[in-house]
Amino acid sequence: TPLSCDGPETEIEVTLLTDWCPEETSWTLVDLCNNDLIAEGGNYRSTTTSYTSTVTACASIFEFTIFDSYGDGLFEGDGSYTVTQDGIEVASGGEFESSEASSFGTSC
């Protein structure tokens, strides 16, 4: 289905470098203005591997949340994540416990 926006579109890219337990990691990207799930990732199988997901959405306010089912984040700094919006970094990290959330974007 083509995107139908009242305003501008935006491109969001999620890059995940998995740690030694990739199956524990998942993430969601939610449009906070309408609570729509825009994208999600999980079921990773390869250790220390880079995965990139790109989504085009209508400009809004978004929340990216990364989860670790074991509760040790992206294990001792071996893994990491970066989120960009239109090429500008809006969230990054790797050291967290069960989850970490970041909000970014313009307005509803």
RAMOJO-V556487 format. One record per backbone hydrogen bond with DSSP energy under -0.5 kcal/mol. NH is the residue of the N-H (numbers start at 0). CO is the residue of the C=O. If there is no record, write none. Layout:
NH	CO
NH	CO
//
This chain:
4	2
9	56
11	9
11	54
12	83
13	52
14	12
14	81
15	13
15	50
16	79
17	15
17	48
23	20
24	21
25	66
26	40
27	64
28	38
29	62
30	35
31	29
31	60
32	60
33	30
34	30
35	30
37	28
37	35
38	28
40	26
43	21
43	24
47	18
48	45
50	15
52	13
54	11
56	9
58	7
61	103
62	29
63	101
64	27
65	99
66	25
67	97
68	23
72	96
73	93
74	72
77	74
78	73
79	16
80	92
81	14
82	90
83	12
84	87
85	10
87	84
89	82
90	82
92	80
95	93
99	65
101	63
103	61
105	59
//
